Amino acid sequence: MLSDFLIGFQWWTVLFLIGIIFTPLTYFLFPNFVDRGYIFSKSIGMLILSYLMLVTGIIHVLPFSFLSLACLLSLCVILIIFMAKKYAFGHIFFKDLKSLGKWIVIEEILFLIILIFFSYVRSFSPDINGLEKFMDYGFVNSILRGEYFPPKDMWFTPLSINYYYFGHFITAVLTKLSLLKSVYTFNLMIATIAGLTFVSSFSIGINLYQKLTDKIRFFKLVIVGILSGLLVTFAGNLHVLYTFFLPYENEHPVPFWQLVFSPHTFPNAYWYPNATRFIYHTIHEFPIYSWTVSDLHGHVTDIPFVLLTIAFIYSIFIGYKKISKEKKIHKKSRLIISYYHLLIREIPLSLPQIVILSLLLGIMYMTNAWDGLIYYLLAVLLIAYLNWRELALAKLSLIQKFLNFGMGLIIPCVILGIGLFIFSLPLSLFFKPFVSGVGILCAPPFLTKLGHIGPLLFEPNHCQQSPWWQLATLYGFFYFFILLLGITLLKIKRLTKSVIFVIMLTILATILIIIPEFIYAKDIYPDHYRANTMFKLVFQSFIMLSLVTGYAISRISYALKIKKTLFTRSLYVLFFFVTLCLLTTIFTYPYFAITSYYGNLKTYRGLNGTKYLEEKYPSDAKAIAWLNKNVNGQPVILEAQGDSYTDFARVSSNTGLPTVLGWTVHEWLWRGTYDIPAPRIDEIKTLYESKDLTETKSLLQKYQIKYIFVGQLEREKYVIYEDKWKTLGKIVFENGTTRIYQLY
């Protein structure tokens, strides 16, 4: 355990230094935040450093190494000092440092607590094995082995990764910078993302609530922030109520009122993944499930940048000033002059804000494409509102207002879209989207006969829609408090900027929940055709609704407490009791999930994610360790091909060495058609089994294979003709029945 502690401390030190270096930038981005957005400095630093490394690696200016990262970090320090002097926010930073010290301390402590907690939890089942961990780990290791980019696909030589890998790239950057092995940093990255999620939500929560009044005490703000952090990071949904009933058959949920109530056998064999597969043939995950299963997917690694973007958009909103009288558009102004003002002076976002927001959206697109598009829509909502508010003050005709609103919305949105496109080029230049169209659910028969109109698909028997009781189970907790907040605001009749922003988040989150009930992005899955669409959209809905609910609970409590009548006091007691019951319900989910996945936290196993190999495949584990120690670069290695979610492709995943074909269905998804990976299945079989040296040499040359791996799974799957390898190469590793041949 001591060695794990030292490894964790080394990792945290790197994160802390990155945060310190980039802290002055938070004063530029979040000047109106009570904590000046301090904790976002870690996410900003990770983002900027990784992006610079990726770009310089793509254009072959700098190789991917510790020295290159150190040089880029030094360059960032110089640029930040220059900006601090030019824009004078460095002076403000040191001036406010004393008053902000309490926020820096509390946010660092909270981050460290969550980092330690999830690192500790992962240490009870640290295996980088199961679900899609092989994919994520393989991406990280492939990036680590690469000198320049784009990174190679370890499962489909010689092509590059055709997936959203920027989150994996950040993991590789932190791994390289911390001088730690990926066997540890994979698990530490999960804990880091969870920690950043908590403190980022904490910061957003306190700044939403702080704008209510200037007389809020520090302690109360901390409680509000912790509530927001808990909701985003740890909350489940009302599916936990099923623990009081005898379990239903998986994949066939029914309303809980149709089940047998059985409190005496609580929790009734509750199976925690059912809360994320409650709606038929769909996926609707949320952060605590992601931390539990610990797949390092794009939707997970992107959460800190999602929250950073939400915070930045909110910062723009609360910092926006009304236009001065001389800038107002008057009725007598000619239309062309009106457009001049709109184009040059009335765009609600400044150039630096557009550039930074474009960068954030581009980063999110490269990490998890849906997120870039989703938060582009949030930016559109912001721009639309600011334009509408300005035009409400202008003395224009209705037609002029309509035209000016349209131009004032379109121009910045187009600029923002162009910026998103430019900043996402490091991925887009080498990426081929694998969505083949937009399907319409429950299309009428006359349209299904047409099949498609452009990108719109009308597929027969595609009419999955969610019953109301399932949606209520998943999101009823949030909308209960949103409804109460609406009632509270109707009585107050005062919309602050915080409230308006909360309304924006609620509108967008609701739209994302509704979309999969009407359309879906077409992929390769025949029965679960709307699963990925719902998954990526409602994951963001959950995050936004969690932030909204944290604000709603705090805001309603404030409204009830300021009116000290007997009636409002009674309402406050009732509200407190109901809220406590509901929070207790959703916060029991982590208990069920963590204790189930991690074996009740009984056996501490450490942070090394590949120890399971030594137990499951001892000879193969030693061979993989030999490859990691003795083979540089990315020569191609031949190993057995197998189905997704199995232990096949273990060598390429655990080393980052590219192989001929890994998990077939995944490559089918990434390449768009089964016809691309399919021929390689028989070719690998031929390479292992054929006695024809000419045929073997031809395939070896085709894929530029340098090493042959013959281990437990290879011997189980193929009837290996091993004598030919002794002719074509030499044994460089042997342990038990596992051998590695290096070809001449």
C-alpha positions in Angstrom: 0.0 0.0 0.0 2.9 2.4 0.7 4.2 2.0 -2.9 0.7 2.8 -4.2 0.6 5.9 -2.0 3.9 7.1 -3.4 2.7 6.5 -6.9 -0.5 8.4 -6.2 1.5 11.3 -4.6 3.8 11.5 -7.7 0.7 11.6 -9.9 -1.0 14.3 -7.7 2.2 16.4 -7.7 2.1 16.6 -11.5 -1.6 17.6 -11.5 -0.9 20.2 -8.7 2.0 21.8 -10.6 -0.1 21.9 -13.9 -2.8 23.7 -11.9 -0.5 26.2 -10.4 1.1 27.0 -13.7 -2.2 27.7 -15.4 -4.0 29.3 -12.5 -3.4 32.9 -13.8 -5.5 32.0 -16.9 -8.5 31.3 -14.7 -8.5 35.0 -13.7 -8.8 35.8 -17.4 -11.6 33.3 -18.0 -13.6 33.6 -14.8 -13.2 37.2 -13.5 -16.7 37.2 -12.0 -16.4 33.8 -10.1 -16.1 34.1 -6.4 -13.3 31.5 -6.5 -12.0 32.9 -9.8 -12.5 29.4 -11.3 -9.2 28.3 -9.6 -9.9 24.5 -9.8 -10.4 24.7 -13.5 -6.7 25.5 -13.9 -6.0 21.7 -13.9 -8.4 21.0 -16.7 -7.2 24.0 -18.7 -3.5 23.0 -18.3 -4.2 19.3 -19.3 -6.2 20.6 -22.3 -3.7 23.1 -23.6 -0.6 21.0 -23.0 -2.1 17.9 -24.7 -3.4 19.9 -27.6 0.0 21.6 -28.2 1.7 18.2 -28.0 -0.8 16.6 -30.5 -0.5 19.4 -33.0 3.3 19.6 -32.9 3.4 15.8 -33.1 1.2 15.7 -36.2 3.3 18.2 -38.0 6.5 16.4 -36.9 7.9 19.4 -35.0 8.3 17.6 -31.6 8.4 13.9 -30.9 6.2 12.6 -28.1 8.6 12.6 -25.1 9.0 13.9 -21.6 11.5 16.5 -22.9 9.0 17.8 -25.5 6.3 18.1 -22.9 8.7 19.9 -20.6 9.6 22.4 -23.4 5.9 23.0 -24.2 5.1 23.5 -20.5 8.0 26.0 -20.3 6.6 27.8 -23.4 3.2 28.0 -21.7 4.8 29.5 -18.6 6.4 32.2 -20.7 3.2 33.0 -22.6 1.1 33.1 -19.4 3.6 35.6 -17.9 3.4 37.7 -21.0 -0.4 37.7 -21.0 -0.5 38.4 -17.2 1.6 41.5 -17.8 -0.3 42.6 -20.9 -3.8 42.2 -19.5 -2.8 43.0 -15.9 -4.6 39.9 -14.5 -1.3 38.8 -12.9 -1.4 41.8 -10.6 -5.0 41.0 -9.7 -4.0 37.4 -9.1 -1.5 38.3 -6.4 -3.7 41.0 -5.0 -6.6 38.6 -4.5 -4.5 35.6 -3.5 -5.0 36.2 0.2 -8.8 36.5 0.0 -9.0 33.5 -2.4 -6.7 31.3 -0.3 -9.7 29.7 1.5 -11.2 28.7 -1.8 -7.9 27.3 -3.1 -7.5 25.3 0.0 -11.0 23.9 0.2 -11.1 23.0 -3.5 -7.7 21.3 -3.4 -8.7 19.4 -0.3 -12.0 18.2 -1.9 -10.1 17.2 -5.1 -7.6 15.3 -3.1 -10.3 13.5 -1.0 -12.1 12.3 -4.2 -8.8 11.3 -5.9 -7.8 9.2 -2.9 -11.3 7.8 -2.5 -11.6 6.5 -6.0 -8.0 5.4 -6.2 -8.6 3.4 -3.0 -11.8 1.9 -4.5 -10.1 0.9 -7.7 -7.4 -0.8 -5.7 -9.9 -3.5 -4.8 -10.4 -4.5 -8.4 -7.8 -2.7 -10.5 -7.8 -5.1 -13.4 -7.7 -3.4 -16.8 -9.8 -6.2 -18.1 -13.5 -6.7 -18.9 -16.0 -4.5 -20.8 -14.0 -2.2 -23.1 -11.0 -1.6 -21.0 -8.8 -3.4 -23.5 -9.8 -0.9 -26.1 -9.1 2.1 -23.9 -5.8 0.7 -22.5 -4.7 -0.2 -26.0 -5.3 3.4 -27.2 -3.2 4.8 -24.3 -0.4 2.3 -24.9 -0.3 2.9 -28.6 -0.1 6.7 -28.1 2.7 6.2 -25.5 4.7 4.1 -28.0 4.2 6.6 -30.9 6.8 9.2 -31.7 4.6 11.2 -34.0 0.9 11.3 -34.7 -1.9 10.4 -35.5 -1.5 7.4 -33.2 -1.7 3.9 -34.8 -4.6 1.6 -34.3 -3.2 -1.3 -32.3 -5.9 -3.5 -33.7 -5.7 -2.8 -37.4 -2.2 -2.2 -38.7 -1.1 0.0 -40.5 -4.0 2.5 -40.1 -4.4 5.1 -37.5 -7.1 5.2 -34.8 -10.5 6.0 -36.2 -12.1 6.9 -32.9 -12.3 9.9 -30.6 -9.0 9.4 -28.7 -8.1 12.8 -27.3 -9.1 11.7 -23.7 -6.8 8.8 -24.1 -4.1 11.2 -25.4 -4.4 13.3 -22.3 -4.0 10.2 -20.2 -0.8 9.3 -22.2 0.5 12.9 -21.7 0.0 12.7 -18.0 1.6 9.3 -17.9 4.7 10.5 -19.8 4.9 13.7 -17.7 4.6 11.8 -14.4 7.2 9.2 -15.4 4.8 6.5 -14.2 3.7 3.3 -16.0 0.3 3.1 -17.7 -0.5 0.1 -15.5 -1.0 2.6 -12.7 -2.0 5.8 -14.6 -5.1 4.1 -16.2 -6.6 3.7 -12.8 -5.3 7.0 -11.5 -6.9 8.8 -14.5 -10.3 7.4 -13.6 -9.9 8.7 -10.0 -8.6 12.1 -11.4 -11.6 12.6 -13.7 -13.9 11.8 -10.8 -12.1 14.3 -8.6 -12.1 17.0 -11.3 -15.8 16.3 -11.8 -16.6 16.9 -8.2 -14.6 20.1 -7.7 -15.7 21.5 -11.1 -19.3 20.9 -10.2 -18.5 22.4 -6.7 -17.2 25.6 -8.4 -20.2 25.9 -10.7 -22.6 25.3 -7.8 -21.2 28.0 -5.6 -21.1 30.5 -8.4 -24.6 29.9 -9.5 -25.8 30.3 -5.9 -23.4 33.2 -5.0 -25.1 35.5 -7.5 -28.3 35.3 -5.5 -27.1 37.8 -3.0 -23.8 39.2 -1.7 -24.5 38.3 1.9 -24.1 34.5 1.7 -21.6 33.1 4.2 -18.6 31.1 3.1 -19.8 28.0 5.0 -23.2 28.0 3.3 -21.6 28.4 -0.1 -19.3 25.4 0.6 -22.4 23.3 1.5 -24.1 24.3 -1.7 -21.0 23.5 -3.7 -20.6 20.1 -2.1 -24.3 19.3 -2.9 -23.7 20.1 -6.5 -20.5 18.0 -6.5 -22.2 15.1 -4.9 -25.2 15.2 -7.3 -23.0 15.2 -10.5 -20.4 12.7 -9.2 -22.3 10.3 -7.0 -26.0 10.4 -7.8 -28.0 7.5 -9.2 -31.6 7.6 -10.2 -35.0 6.5 -8.8 -34.4 3.0 -10.2 -33.0 2.3 -6.7 -36.6 2.0 -5.5 -36.6 -1.4 -7.2 -34.5 -2.7 -4.3 -37.7 -2.9 -2.3 -39.3 -5.3 -4.8 -38.5 -8.8 -6.0 -36.3 -8.4 -9.1 -37.7 -8.4 -12.6 -36.2 -10.3 -15.5 -33.3 -8.5 -17.0 -34.1 -6.7 -20.3 -37.8 -6.9 -19.4 -38.5 -4.2 -16.8 -42.0 -3.5 -15.5 -43.4 -0.6 -13.4 -42.4 -1.2 -9.7 -46.1 -1.1 -8.7 -46.5 -4.4 -10.7 -43.8 -6.1 -8.7 -44.0 -7.9 -5.3 -43.1 -5.6 -2.5 -40.6 -7.3 -0.3 -38.8 -5.1 2.3 -37.8 -8.1 4.4 -35.3 -9.3 1.8 -33.9 -5.8 1.0 -32.1 -5.2 -1.3 -33.6 -8.1 -3.2 -30.6 -9.0 -5.3 -30.5 -5.5 -6.8 -28.4 -5.5 -10.0 -26.9 -2.0 -10.3 -26.3 -2.0 -14.2 -30.1 -2.3 -14.6 -30.3 1.4 -13.7 -28.4 2.1 -17.0 -30.3 -0.4 -19.2 -33.8 0.3 -17.9 -35.3 1.4 -21.2 -35.5 -1.5 -23.7 -32.5 -1.9 -25.9 -30.9 1.4 -24.9 -28.1 2.7 -22.7 -28.5 5.6 -20.3 -25.5 5.8 -18.1 -24.4 8.4 -15.6 -21.1 9.3 -14.0 -21.1 7.1 -10.8 -21.7 4.1 -13.0 -18.8 5.2 -15.2 -16.4 5.5 -12.2 -17.6 2.1 -11.0 -16.9 0.1 -14.2 -13.9 2.3 -15.0 -13.9 2.2 -18.8 -11.7 5.1 -19.9 -14.1 6.1 -22.6 -14.4 9.5 -24.3 -17.7 10.4 -22.6 -15.9 9.9 -19.3 -12.6 11.7 -20.0 -14.5 14.6 -21.5 -16.5 15.4 -18.3 -14.0 17.9 -16.9 -14.0 19.7 -20.2 -17.7 19.6 -20.3 -17.9 21.3 -16.9 -15.2 23.7 -17.9 -17.2 24.7 -20.9 -20.4 25.1 -18.9 -18.5 27.3 -16.4 -17.0 29.4 -19.2 -20.3 30.0 -20.9 -21.8 30.9 -17.6 -18.8 33.3 -16.9 -19.5 35.0 -20.3 -23.1 35.3 -19.4 -22.7 36.9 -16.0 -19.9 39.2 -17.2 -21.9 40.5 -20.2 -22.6 44.2 -20.0 -25.4 46.1 -21.6 -24.6 48.1 -24.7 -24.1 51.8 -24.1 -26.7 54.3 -25.3 -24.5 55.5 -28.2 -24.3 52.0 -29.5 -28.0 51.4 -29.6 -29.5 51.0 -33.0 -32.1 53.8 -33.6 -35.2 53.6 -35.7 -33.8 56.2 -38.2 -30.7 54.1 -38.9 -30.4 52.7 -42.3 -30.6 49.0 -42.6 -27.0 48.8 -43.9 -25.8 50.9 -40.9 -27.7 48.6 -38.6 -25.9 45.6 -40.1 -22.6 47.4 -39.7 -23.2 47.8 -36.0 -24.3 44.2 -35.8 -21.2 42.9 -37.6 -18.6 45.0 -36.0 -19.8 46.1 -32.6 -22.9 44.2 -31.5 -21.8 40.6 -31.6 -22.3 39.6 -28.0 -19.1 37.6 -27.7 -15.6 39.2 -27.9 -13.0 37.7 -30.2 -11.0 36.1 -27.3 -14.2 34.6 -26.0 -15.1 33.1 -29.4 -11.5 31.7 -29.8 -11.5 30.1 -26.4 -15.0 28.7 -26.7 -14.2 27.4 -30.2 -11.1 25.6 -28.7 -13.2 24.1 -25.9 -15.8 22.9 -28.4 -13.1 21.5 -30.7 -11.5 19.6 -27.8 -14.8 18.1 -26.8 -15.4 17.1 -30.4 -12.1 15.3 -30.5 -12.8 13.6 -27.1 -16.4 12.7 -27.6 -17.9 14.2 -30.7 -21.5 14.4 -29.4 -20.3 16.7 -26.6 -18.8 19.3 -29.0 -22.2 19.5 -30.8 -24.3 19.5 -27.6 -22.4 22.4 -26.0 -22.3 24.3 -29.3 -26.1 24.3 -28.8 -25.7 25.7 -25.3 -23.5 28.5 -26.8 -26.2 29.1 -29.4 -28.8 29.5 -26.6 -26.5 32.0 -24.9 -26.0 34.0 -28.0 -29.7 34.0 -28.9 -30.6 35.2 -25.4 -28.0 38.0 -25.4 -29.2 39.2 -28.9 -32.8 39.1 -27.8 -32.1 41.1 -24.7 -30.2 43.8 -26.6 -32.8 44.1 -29.3 -35.5 44.5 -26.7 -33.8 47.8 -25.8 -33.4 48.9 -29.5 -35.9 51.3 -31.1 -36.5 49.3 -34.2 -39.5 48.0 -36.2 -40.5 44.4 -35.7 -39.0 43.5 -39.1 -35.7 45.2 -38.3 -35.6 43.4 -35.0 -36.3 40.1 -36.6 -33.5 40.7 -39.2 -31.0 42.0 -36.7 -31.8 39.1 -34.4 -31.2 36.6 -37.2 -27.9 38.2 -38.2 -26.8 38.7 -34.7 -27.4 35.0 -34.1 -26.1 33.5 -37.3 -22.8 35.4 -37.6 -21.3 34.5 -34.2 -22.7 31.0 -34.5 -21.1 30.5 -37.9 -17.8 31.9 -36.6 -18.0 29.6 -33.6 -18.8 26.6 -35.9 -15.8 27.5 -38.1 -13.6 27.7 -35.0 -14.8 24.3 -33.8 -14.0 22.9 -37.2 -10.5 24.4 -37.2 -9.6 23.4 -33.7 -10.8 19.8 -34.3 -8.7 19.3 -37.4 -6.0 17.3 -35.6 -8.6 14.6 -35.4 -10.8 15.3 -38.4 -8.0 15.2 -40.9 -7.5 11.5 -40.2 -11.0 10.5 -39.1 -13.8 9.0 -41.1 -17.2 9.3 -39.3 -18.9 5.9 -38.9 -22.5 7.3 -38.6 -24.3 6.4 -41.9 -27.4 8.5 -41.5 -30.2 9.8 -39.3 -33.0 7.3 -38.7 -36.6 8.4 -38.1 -38.4 6.4 -35.4 -41.9 5.0 -36.2 -41.7 6.2 -39.8 -45.1 5.8 -41.7 -45.2 2.9 -44.3 -45.0 5.1 -47.4 -41.7 6.5 -46.2 -40.3 3.0 -45.2 -40.9 2.0 -48.8 -38.6 4.9 -50.0 -35.9 3.7 -47.5 -34.2 7.1 -47.3 -34.3 10.7 -48.4 -30.7 12.0 -48.4 -29.3 11.4 -44.9 -32.7 10.6 -43.4 -33.4 6.9 -43.0 -36.9 5.3 -42.8 -36.3 1.8 -41.6 -39.2 -0.6 -41.1 -39.8 -2.1 -37.6 -37.8 0.7 -36.0 -40.2 2.1 -33.5 -38.7 1.8 -30.1 -40.0 4.5 -27.8 -39.8 5.0 -24.0 -42.8 4.5 -21.7 -43.5 7.5 -19.5 -42.9 5.5 -16.3 -39.4 4.6 -17.4 -38.5 8.2 -18.2 -40.0 9.2 -14.8 -37.9 6.7 -13.0 -34.8 7.9 -14.7 -35.3 11.6 -14.5 -38.2 12.2 -12.1 -35.9 13.1 -9.3 -34.5 16.1 -11.2 -37.8 17.4 -12.6 -39.5 17.2 -9.2 -37.1 19.9 -8.0 -37.2 21.8 -11.2 -41.0 22.0 -10.9 -40.7 23.2 -7.3 -38.1 25.8 -8.5 -40.5 27.0 -11.2 -43.3 27.5 -8.6 -40.9 29.3 -6.3 -39.7 31.7 -9.1 -43.3 32.4 -10.2 -44.0 33.7 -6.7 -40.8 35.7 -6.5 -41.2 37.1 -10.1 -37.5 37.9 -10.4 -35.2 36.3 -12.9 -31.5 36.6 -12.1 -28.8 35.7 -14.5 -28.2 32.5 -12.5 -31.9 31.5 -13.0 -31.8 32.3 -16.7 -28.7 30.1 -17.1 -30.3 27.3 -15.1 -33.3 27.6 -17.5 -31.0 27.3 -20.5 -29.4 24.1 -19.0 -32.9 22.7 -18.3 -34.1 23.4 -21.8 -31.1 21.8 -23.4 -31.1 18.8 -21.1 -34.8 18.2 -21.8 -34.3 18.4 -25.6 -31.5 15.8 -25.3 -33.8 13.4 -23.5 -36.6 13.9 -26.1 -34.4 13.6 -29.2 -33.9 9.7 -29.0 -37.7 9.3 -28.9 -37.8 10.6 -32.5 -34.5 10.1 -34.2 -31.3 8.1 -33.9 -27.8 8.1 -35.5 -27.4 5.0 -37.6 -24.6 2.6 -36.7 -23.9 -1.1 -37.1 -26.2 -2.4 -34.3 -29.4 -3.8 -35.7 -31.5 -4.2 -32.5 -29.9 -1.5 -30.3 -30.2 1.1 -33.0 -30.9 4.0 -30.7 -28.7 2.9 -27.9 -25.6 5.0 -28.7 -27.7 8.1 -29.5 -29.5 7.9 -26.2 -26.4 7.1 -24.3 -24.4 10.1 -25.5 -27.2 12.6 -25.2 -28.7 11.7 -21.9 -25.3 11.3 -20.2 -25.0 15.1 -20.7 -28.6 15.6 -19.7 -27.8 13.9 -16.4 -24.8 16.2 -15.8 -26.8 19.4 -16.6 -29.8 18.3 -14.6 -27.6 17.5 -11.6 -26.2 21.0 -11.6 -29.7 22.5 -12.0 -31.0 20.3 -9.2 -28.2 21.4 -6.9 -29.1 25.0 -7.6 -32.9 24.3 -7.3 -32.6 22.7 -3.8 -30.5 25.5 -2.5 -32.6 28.2 -4.1 -35.9 26.8 -2.8 -34.4 26.5 0.7 -33.3 30.1 0.6 -36.7 31.3 -0.5 -38.5 29.4 2.3 -36.0 30.5 5.0 -36.1 34.3 4.3 -39.9 34.4 5.0 -40.1 33.6 8.6 -43.8 32.8 9.0 -45.3 29.7 10.5 -46.6 28.6 7.1 -43.2 28.9 5.4 -41.4 27.3 8.3 -43.8 24.3 8.0 -43.1 24.2 4.3 -39.4 24.3 4.9 -39.6 21.4 7.3 -41.7 19.4 4.8 -39.3 20.3 1.9 -36.3 19.4 4.0 -37.8 16.0 4.9 -38.8 15.1 1.3 -35.5 16.3 -0.1 -33.6 14.2 2.5 -35.6 11.1 1.5 -35.0 11.6 -2.2 -31.3 12.3 -1.8 -30.9 9.3 0.4 -32.6 7.2 -2.3 -30.3 8.3 -5.2 -27.2 8.3 -3.0 -27.7 4.6 -2.1 -26.8 3.7 -5.7 -23.1 4.2 -5.2 -23.2 1.7 -2.3 -24.9 -1.0 -4.4 -22.6 -0.4 -7.4 -19.3 -0.1 -5.6 -19.8 -3.0 -3.2 -21.0 -5.2 -6.0 -18.3 -4.4 -8.5 -15.5 -4.3 -5.9 -16.4 -7.4 -3.9 -17.5 -5.4 -0.8 -14.0 -3.8 -0.6 -12.6 -6.9 1.1 -9.3 -7.6 -0.7 -6.9 -4.8 -1.3 -4.9 -5.5 -4.6 -3.2 -2.3 -5.3 -3.2 0.1 -8.3 -1.4 -2.2 -10.8 -4.0 -2.9 -13.5 -2.3 -5.9 -15.1 -1.7 -8.1 -12.1 -4.6 -10.3 -13.2 -2.5 -11.4 -16.2 0.0 -13.1 -13.9 -2.9 -15.1 -12.4 -4.9 -15.8 -15.5 -2.1 -16.2 -18.1 1.2 -16.4 -16.2 3.4 -17.3 -19.2 1.7 -14.8 -21.4 2.1 -12.1 -18.7 5.9 -12.6 -18.7 6.0 -12.5 -22.5 4.0 -9.2 -22.5 6.4 -7.8 -19.8 9.3 -8.8 -22.0 7.9 -7.0 -25.0 7.3 -3.8 -23.0 10.8 -3.9 -21.7 12.8 -4.9 -24.9 10.8 -3.8 -27.9 10.9 -0.1 -28.9 8.7 1.7 -31.4 5.7 0.0 -32.9 6.7 -3.0 -35.0 3.8 -5.3 -35.9 3.1 -8.3 -33.8 0.9 -11.3 -34.8 -1.5 -12.6 -32.2 -4.8 -14.5 -32.2 -7.9 -12.5 -33.3 -11.1 -12.8 -31.3 -14.5 -11.4 -30.5 -15.1 -8.2 -28.7 -15.3 -8.2 -24.9 -13.0 -11.3 -24.7 -9.4 -11.6 -23.7 -8.2 -11.8 -27.3 -6.1 -8.9 -28.5 -4.5 -8.9 -25.0 -1.0 -8.5 -26.4 -1.6 -5.4 -28.5 -3.8 -3.9 -25.8 -1.2 -4.4 -23.1 1.8 -3.3 -25.2 0.5 -0.8 -27.7 2.1 -2.9 -30.5 -0.1 -3.0 -33.6 -1.5 -6.3 -34.7 -3.2 -7.5 -37.8 -6.7 -7.6 -36.3 -8.0 -7.2 -32.7 -11.6 -7.1 -31.7 -13.5 -7.6 -35.0 -16.8 -5.9 -34.1 -15.1 -2.8 -32.8 -13.1 -2.5 -36.1 -16.3 -3.1 -38.0 -17.9 -0.1 -36.2 -14.8 2.1 -36.6 -14.3 1.2 -40.3 -18.0 1.3 -41.2 -18.4 -2.1 -42.8 -17.7 -5.7 -41.9 -16.1 -6.3 -45.3 -13.0 -4.4 -44.2 -11.9 -6.4 -41.1 -13.5 -9.7 -42.2 -10.7 -10.9 -44.7 -8.1 -10.6 -42.0 -9.7 -13.3 -39.8 -8.9 -16.1 -42.3 -5.5 -14.5 -43.0 -4.5 -14.7 -39.4 -5.6 -18.4 -39.3 -3.5 -19.1 -42.4 -0.5 -17.4 -40.8 -0.7 -19.7 -37.8 -1.7 -22.9 -39.4 -0.5 -23.0 -43.0 2.5 -25.1 -43.9 3.0 -23.2 -47.1 6.1 -20.9 -46.6 5.4 -18.9 -49.8 1.8 -18.1 -48.7 3.1 -17.3 -45.2 5.8 -15.0 -46.4 3.4 -13.2 -48.7 1.1 -12.4 -45.7 4.0 -11.5 -43.5 5.2 -9.0 -46.0 1.6 -7.6 -46.6 1.3 -6.6 -42.9 5.0 -6.0 -42.2 4.9 -8.4 -39.3 8.1 -8.4 -37.1 7.1 -10.6 -34.2 4.9 -13.8 -33.8 3.2 -14.4 -30.4 2.4 -18.0 -29.6 0.6 -18.1 -26.2 -2.3 -19.8 -24.5 -5.1 -18.3 -26.5 -3.3 -18.8 -29.8 -2.8 -22.5 -29.0 -6.5 -22.8 -27.9 -7.8 -21.2 -31.2 -5.4 -22.5 -33.9 -3.7 -25.7 -34.8 -0.3 -24.0 -35.0 2.4 -25.2 -37.4 5.3 -23.9 -35.4 8.2 -25.4 -37.2 8.0 -22.7 -40.0 8.7 -19.9 -37.5 12.0 -21.6 -36.6 12.9 -21.3 -40.3 11.6 -17.7 -40.8 12.9 -16.4 -37.5 14.3 -17.1 -34.0 12.9 -17.5 -30.5 13.6 -14.3 -28.5 11.4 -15.3 -25.5 10.2 -18.6 -24.1 8.4 -19.5 -20.9 6.4 -22.6 -20.6 4.3 -23.0 -23.8 4.5 -19.3 -24.6 7.0 -18.2 -27.2 7.8 -15.0 -29.1 9.5 -15.3 -32.5 11.4 -12.4 -34.1 11.4 -12.7 -37.9 14.5 -12.3 -39.9 
